[in-house]
């Protein structure tokens, strides 16, 4: 995720870090070269655009912009929903660690509370790895005992396995009389909330927008930008490549940005900083355990927070 102060008005035109320009530069270049070719053909009298008018292109562009704006709103809603789910995960992780510390602190010889907290940290890292299609067991390994880490390596859903282990620890406390029924239900409610957050994130990750919907938008944007020089050359002549390049930057940029926001759990510059969010959970929960020194807080590198 890009984290940087707003540049000045002049620097705004030269910022590339976090810009969509590097991703769509080749497409803009193709449209610009085509526009130059159309201008050259026009001045060579190879064709006459007198029968063409910019009005149809204006209506076509207006409809395309509305359609593209709707798609980007849908993609941004997916991105924002994912961020809200991870914000809720931070809340639930802090609450579970805090409540377990208070309710299980009476038994100083019982390592259950620390084990639960470390599993919650492992859950955050394992969930981030699952959403990024990385090694979940490797992400959770530093936070569980060795025998449990070996068992997790055989699990297809490591985050859910960690929540199951937490529930088993809480059930053991209930059987030993260390927790009352009401307190047990409250703590397991926190675990269930973490499971619900995982399911919501998986829904966003594994349910993309319909492919035909995106394909229609990609084709329409390309057709519009390819035909636009023929409609503008009669009125703009040598300024046609400039105008067409600006329009292509707008439409191709919105199209590419929508593609990035559609999967908020990837590793593009505009995706969510899952590693930083998991590190936030780690720092807060380890501080509650009294661990010193604490890990460094996540900071952006070259204006990118990973």
BELZIDA-V818027 format. One record per residue. RES is the residue in three letters. D_CENTER is the distance of its C-alpha to the mean C-alpha in whole Angstrom. Layout:
RES;D_CENTER / RES;D_CENTER
//
This chain:
UNK;8 / UNK;12 / UNK;14 / UNK;17 / UNK;20 / UNK;21 / UNK;23 / UNK;27 / UNK;28 / UNK;29 / UNK;27 / UNK;24 / UNK;25 / UNK;25 / UNK;22 / UNK;20 / UNK;17 / UNK;14 / UNK;16 / UNK;15 / UNK;19 / UNK;19 / UNK;17 / UNK;20 / UNK;23 / UNK;24 / UNK;24 / UNK;26 / UNK;28 / UNK;29 / UNK;30 / UNK;32 / UNK;34 / UNK;35 / UNK;35 / UNK;38 / UNK;39 / UNK;40 / UNK;42 / UNK;44 / UNK;45 / UNK;46 / UNK;48 / UNK;50 / UNK;50 / UNK;49 / UNK;47 / UNK;48 / UNK;45 / UNK;48 / UNK;47 / UNK;43 / UNK;42 / UNK;39 / UNK;39 / UNK;37 / UNK;34 / UNK;34 / UNK;33 / UNK;31 / UNK;29 / UNK;29 / UNK;28 / UNK;25 / UNK;24 / UNK;24 / UNK;22 / UNK;20 / UNK;19 / UNK;19 / UNK;16 / UNK;14 / UNK;14 / UNK;14 / UNK;10 / UNK;10 / UNK;11 / UNK;8 / UNK;6 / UNK;8 / UNK;10 / UNK;7 / UNK;8 / UNK;11 / UNK;11 / UNK;11 / UNK;13 / UNK;15 / UNK;15 / UNK;16 / UNK;19 / UNK;20 / UNK;20 / UNK;22 / UNK;25 / UNK;25 / UNK;26 / UNK;28 / UNK;30 / UNK;31 / UNK;32 / UNK;35 / UNK;36 / UNK;36 / UNK;38 / UNK;41 / UNK;41 / UNK;41 / UNK;42 / UNK;39 / UNK;36 / UNK;34 / UNK;32 / UNK;31 / UNK;30 / UNK;28 / UNK;26 / UNK;25 / UNK;24 / UNK;21 / UNK;20 / UNK;20 / UNK;18 / UNK;15 / UNK;15 / UNK;16 / UNK;13 / UNK;11 / UNK;13 / UNK;13 / UNK;10 / UNK;10 / UNK;13 / UNK;15 / UNK;18 / UNK;18 / UNK;22 / UNK;22 / UNK;19 / UNK;21 / UNK;24 / UNK;25 / UNK;25 / UNK;27 / UNK;31 / UNK;32 / UNK;33 / UNK;30 / UNK;28 / UNK;30 / UNK;30 / UNK;26 / UNK;26 / UNK;28 / UNK;25 / UNK;23 / UNK;21 / UNK;21 / UNK;19 / UNK;21 / UNK;24 / UNK;23 / UNK;24 / UNK;27 / UNK;28 / UNK;28 / UNK;29 / UNK;32 / UNK;33 / UNK;33 / UNK;35 / UNK;37 / UNK;38 / UNK;39 / UNK;41 / UNK;43 / UNK;43 / UNK;41 / UNK;39 / UNK;40 / UNK;39 / UNK;37 / UNK;35 / UNK;34 / UNK;33 / UNK;31 / UNK;29 / UNK;28 / UNK;27 / UNK;24 / UNK;24 / UNK;23 / UNK;21 / UNK;19 / UNK;19 / UNK;18 / UNK;15 / UNK;14 / UNK;16 / UNK;13 / UNK;10 / UNK;12 / UNK;13 / UNK;10 / UNK;9 / UNK;13 / UNK;14 / UNK;13 / UNK;15 / UNK;18 / UNK;19 / UNK;22 / UNK;20 / UNK;18 / UNK;21 / UNK;23 / UNK;21 / UNK;21 / UNK;25 / UNK;26 / UNK;24 / UNK;26 / UNK;29 / UNK;29 / UNK;29 / UNK;31 / UNK;34 / UNK;33 / UNK;36 / UNK;39 / UNK;38 / UNK;38 / UNK;41 / UNK;44 / UNK;43 / UNK;41 / UNK;42 / UNK;41 / UNK;38 / UNK;37 / UNK;34 / UNK;33 / UNK;33 / UNK;31 / UNK;29 / UNK;27 / UNK;27 / UNK;25 / UNK;23 / UNK;22 / UNK;21 / UNK;20 / UNK;17 / UNK;16 / UNK;16 / UNK;14 / UNK;12 / UNK;11 / UNK;11 / UNK;8 / UNK;6 / UNK;8 / UNK;6 / UNK;2 / UNK;4 / UNK;6 / UNK;8 / UNK;8 / UNK;9 / UNK;7 / UNK;4 / UNK;4 / UNK;7 / UNK;8 / UNK;11 / UNK;12 / UNK;12 / UNK;14 / UNK;16 / UNK;17 / UNK;18 / UNK;20 / UNK;22 / UNK;23 / UNK;24 / UNK;26 / UNK;27 / UNK;29 / UNK;30 / UNK;32 / UNK;31 / UNK;31 / UNK;30 / UNK;27 / UNK;24 / UNK;23 / UNK;20 / UNK;17 / UNK;17 / UNK;16 / UNK;18 / UNK;18 / UNK;16 / UNK;13 / UNK;12 / UNK;10
//
